[in-house]
Amino acid sequence: MSESQETTASPDQTLYEKLGGEAAVNAAVDIFYRKVLGDYRINRFFDNSDMEKQAAKQKAFLTMAFGGPNNYNGQDMRNAHARLVKMGLNASHFDAVMEHLGATLTELNVPAELIGQAAAIAESTRNDVLGK
Amino acid sequence: MRSITIGESTFSCQPDETVLETLLRENVQVPNGCRQGLCQACLMRSLDNSPPASAQVGLKDTLQKQKYFLACVCRPEQNMTVVLPNQQGASIEAGVIKKQRLTPDIIRVVLEYQTPFNFFAGQFVNLKRADGLTRSYSIANIPQNDNILEFHIRRLPNGQFSSWVHDELEPGAQLTLSEAQGSCHYLSGRAEQPLMLIGTGSGLAPLYGILADALAQDHSGPIHLYHGSRDLNGLYFVEEMRELAAEFDNFHYTSCVSGDASESDHVKGRAHDIALSSIETLKGWRVFLCGHPEMVNQSKRMAFMKGASMADIYADSFHVMQENK
């Protein structure tokens, strides 16, 4: 482990560092959440919720997808989404969220290769989210 | 080694331990979730020393100012006395010095306190009468070294507390006040930012305080206030607001009536519909929403979808206490 003063991209940078760390998550969260709330296919899963708490959860999700520090726990993810699965949450809804993740990063001019890496991390939660 | 005091107990924070870890190790019940400073489940507040800035990342600026922090990422740099968000601090006594009817439904009550009391205009306090009956009301004035607090109290159908205030409370009576709470208030800085204030009924109380605060602190950006009510009995301070709008070039006021108010000079419609359809985008705006819970929730969402950042939306829903008759 070493603390590098370098700010330019180096081969040892993590995905999170390449994406711009916490500042990048902050830039992404409003854009992403706005897309999700504006999507008639999935916004019923976000209704009746405290918007502020929801935004904090979106931020946790994006931090994880960006490869940032997280305590990802599959069981917690299952428990948190069990209510939504009962409401009919399925693969098509997960796909829609993945779409918005990609579109958000594209809007922020993130290179395609890094978008692919973030999408792969998000994708790895699919079974837990859908309770499979 | 730093110490953490909560309630009657004081615990030592081990080196490298977070406040959350210390409290959980000592079997203090603290809600928590992600343990990485994101989900905000472990939100708490320091009553004395400021928490490290790193433990306040992501919190609303008004909460940061009030020394709220996330226990799971707080490695204390000083001793701290902490409370959970719903725990009450000290209460104070205040006497009624003025009572004034503003409309058949809304009454203005001014209290004077003797003990030091910190607040921001727009925050709320719990008012408690002698028999213990308690309700929350928003503060409509800014702190000005005169030790007074102003409230606008709407009479609710079957409202035990509001009916008592309207019909029986007299100058000279004493009330008990909680400390000021809530994050819906003005903060200086970003003086050029446009402000959108939307309120229904006595939701004008916190907005009136927020407006006074912004003007007193020389806010230079445009300030738009939309005040609405179903009928004329919920509209008040109309002349005062019009005078302020005439005095301050950057202040714009619109009164709205959603029900029948023919022959009045108010805009017809719901305040938040009129306000939010009046502009293309709220990108970069600071938005304050006070009053009816449904209006607040709808407007919050509409304002966010119109481009306001979540961090820039401040809201205070007036939930009605269910009365047991």
Interface residues (C-beta under 8 A of the other chain):
Chain A: E22 N26 V29 D30 Y33 R34 L37 G38 M51 E52 K53 A55 A56 K57 K59 A60 T63 P69 N70 N71
Chain B: C34 R35 Q36 L38 C39 Q40 V57 G58 K60 K300 R301 F304 M305 S309 M310
